């Protein structure tokens, strides 16, 4: 009976270990790279220099869906609003493509939504103090 109890515990531990390993594996590799991913990251990095002043002014912020949003256009001169909207649209197109490409590179395109959600939280967590982020649907200054 004692041997059966030890075996049961061992099997339970092995099953738990396998489930944990599967859970870690199922998260995928968010740092995976491909030519498409590299090109998207380079495009986003280049654009960041233009976006940074807009984040600092509060005109744009990080949304909970992994995108950025024009939070308060009135903080920008009228002549700059069109350019800011174009930057936001280009950034969001690259972000969506990045999430899709990371899912594809992990050979699990169905993970795109989970990857988007993970990145959304990362962007919000890593936003600089004074930048605006969405929390629970409301905009808050970090």
ChimeraX attribute file (.defattr): number of C-alpha atoms within 10 A of each C-alpha:
attribute: neighborCount
match mode: 1-to-1
recipient: residues
	/A:1	6
	/A:2	7
	/A:3	8
	/A:4	9
	/A:5	10
	/A:6	11
	/A:7	12
	/A:8	12
	/A:9	12
	/A:10	12
	/A:11	12
	/A:12	12
	/A:13	12
	/A:14	12
	/A:15	12
	/A:16	12
	/A:17	12
	/A:18	12
	/A:19	12
	/A:20	12
	/A:21	11
	/A:22	11
	/A:23	11
	/A:24	11
	/A:25	10
	/A:26	12
	/A:27	13
	/A:28	17
	/A:29	14
	/A:30	14
	/A:31	8
	/A:32	14
	/A:33	15
	/A:34	12
	/A:35	9
	/A:36	14
	/A:37	20
	/A:38	13
	/A:39	14
	/A:40	20
	/A:41	16
	/A:42	12
	/A:43	14
	/A:44	18
	/A:45	13
	/A:46	11
	/A:47	15
	/A:48	15
	/A:49	10
	/A:50	12
	/A:51	19
	/A:52	13
	/A:53	13
	/A:54	22
	/A:55	23
	/A:56	15
	/A:57	15
	/A:58	20
	/A:59	21
	/A:60	25
	/A:61	27
	/A:62	24
	/A:63	23
	/A:64	22
	/A:65	15
	/A:66	22
	/A:67	20
	/A:68	23
	/A:69	21
	/A:70	20
	/A:71	19
	/A:72	12
	/A:73	17
	/A:74	11
	/A:75	14
	/A:76	15
	/A:77	9
	/A:78	10
	/A:79	8
	/A:80	11
	/A:81	16
	/A:82	13
	/A:83	11
	/A:84	19
	/A:85	15
	/A:86	11
	/A:87	19
	/A:88	21
	/A:89	16
	/A:90	14
	/A:91	22
	/A:92	17
	/A:93	13
	/A:94	19
	/A:95	21
	/A:96	16
	/A:97	16
	/A:98	22
	/A:99	24
	/A:100	20
	/A:101	22
	/A:102	25
	/A:103	23
	/A:104	16
	/A:105	18
	/A:106	17
	/A:107	11
	/A:108	14
	/A:109	15
	/A:110	11
	/A:111	18
	/A:112	19
	/A:113	16
	/A:114	13
	/A:115	21
	/A:116	22
	/A:117	15
	/A:118	16
	/A:119	19
	/A:120	20
	/A:121	17
	/A:122	12
	/A:123	18
	/A:124	20
	/A:125	12
	/A:126	9
	/A:127	17
	/A:128	15
	/A:129	9
	/A:130	13
	/A:131	21
	/A:132	26
	/A:133	27
	/A:134	20
	/A:135	14
	/A:136	9
	/A:137	10
	/A:138	10
	/A:139	15
	/A:140	13
	/A:141	14
	/A:142	14
